């Protein structure tokens, strides 16, 4: 087994307080990296805990707060080596019944906030002439359409488009930009979606879980660690010849 050692690297993870993001934070800490976890659930602007971890409060729905937050990162940590954009939300309703305010809220976090954070990281890396890696947590919903998830699917399609453009623009500078497209991952957000989706479709959450598993060739849904493993690979020198990719972590559910 090849161990990935990121000792000396600074990794910033948005949405690091729960779900997939928390799994990514944990794995990068195990790899030896210094990890800055940003999340709305944190109460402090900057709260270090030990030598290799700090929590920072971030409201990704506000472009102004993303700008403030990244200025703080540069002040306290310098230019990061890796940015992982993991924060995301979803709402559930059929498009014809959906609310414009829900659409705008989903895009504000999943697409616009991610764009501002990515732009700031890329600019900082460019000005410092520092190679780096930007990794977007997209979704298989960025490649497919799923009922009652119009805003979420559209926002994740936007993430994949941005990933491709930034990869082309930044490649000559040694900055790699890739995306990871998880499938069905057991998180609090997924559990909520099963309840809400069940109400919309006249099914129980248990029935939707069984349906989820039946759609995955490997026969199970994912855990956050399954996604984190691929993110760590993309951040490492093992992926030095990869940029502009959207890697599925779906158990075979999506194969394109």
C-alpha positions, -999 to +999 in steps of 0.1 A: +000+000+000+013+034-010+010+059+019+003+095+009+023+119+030+013+156+028+034+168+057+042+205+053+012+211+031-017+234+040-051+222+030-083+243+033-116+225+033-150+243+031-179+224+046-154+206+068-177+205+099-199+175+089-206+148+063-181+143+034-162+174+045-155+160+080-143+128+064-119+148+042-106+168+071-099+136+091-081+119+063-059+149+054-049+152+091-039+115+090-018+123+059+002+148+080-012+180+064-021+212+082-059+215+078-081+246+079-117+236+081-143+262+072-180+258+081-210+279+090-215+258+122-182+271+137-186+300+161-152+316+157-136+334+128-103+315+135-099+289+162-067+268+161-067+235+179-032+220+181-004+226+156-022+212+125-058+221+127-079+253+128-116+259+124-129+290+107-164+303+104-176+308+068-210+317+053-205+305+017-238+320+007-223+355+010-196+365-015-186+392+009-180+367+037-160+345+014-138+374+005-134+383+042-127+347+051-100+342+024-083+374+034-081+359+069-067+326+056-039+345+037-032+365+068-030+336+092-018+307+070-004+322+038-012+307+004-027+272+008-014+243-012-048+227-016-083+240-016-112+215-013-146+230-019-170+206-002-197+228+013-231+223-003-268+223+003-299+208-014-336+215-016-362+191-029-392+198-051-404+192-086-393+221-108-429+232-115-435+234-078-402+249-068-395+283-053-371+308-069-357+316-035-347+280-030-330+279-064-311+311-056-300+298-021-287+266-036-267+284-063-254+309-039-236+282-019-230+254-044-219+275-073-213+312-066-196+307-032-175+279-046-165+302-076-154+330-053-133+307-031-118+290-061-110+324-077-093+337-046-073+306-042-062+305-078-052+342-077-032+338-045-014+307-060-007+326-092+006+357-075+029+336-053+040+315-083+030+285-062+017+253-078-014+240-061-045+219-064-081+229-063-106+201-058-144+206-062-168+182-046-194+181-073-218+152-076-231+126-100-260+151-101-236+172-121-238+146-149-274+134-146-308+146-138-327+134-107-364+141-099-372+168-074-336+181-074-336+206-102-316+233-084-291+209-070-285+192-103-281+225-121-257+239-095-235+209-097-235+210-135-222+246-131-194+233-108-182+209-135-182+236-162-161+259-139-137+231-132-130+225-169-125+262-176-102+268-146-082+237-155-075+250-189-067+285-177-044+275-149-026+244-162+005+264-175+009+278-140+011+244-123-023+247-107-045+216-111-083+218-109-103+187-106-137+176-094-150+146-075-185+134-083-199+113-053-229+091-057-252+083-028-232+090+004-245+083+039-246+118+054-272+138+074-281+157+042-288+124+024-309+112+053-330+144+051-333+141+013-348+106+018-374+119+042-383+149+020-381+129-012-404+102+003-430+128+011-429+141-024-430+106-040-453+089-015-426+066-002-409+060+031-373+069+037-366+032+041-381+025+007-360+051-009-329+037+008-336+003-006-341+019-040-308+037-037-289+005-029-306-013-058-292+013-083-256+008-072-237-021-090-214-025-060-246-031-039-240-004-012-241+033-007-209+052+001-194+064+033-176+098+035-143+081+037-149+066+002-150+101-012-122+114+010-098+087-004-102+100-039-098+136-028-066+128-010-053+111-042-061+142-063-043+164-039-012+143-039+018+140-063+002+107-075-023+128-095+003+153-109-008+145-145-045+150-139-065+182-143-099+191-156-113+157-145-146+148-129-141+115-112-170+094-102-172+078-068-205+062-073-201+024-069-207+021-106-240+040-105-227+066-129-200+055-155-195+085-177 
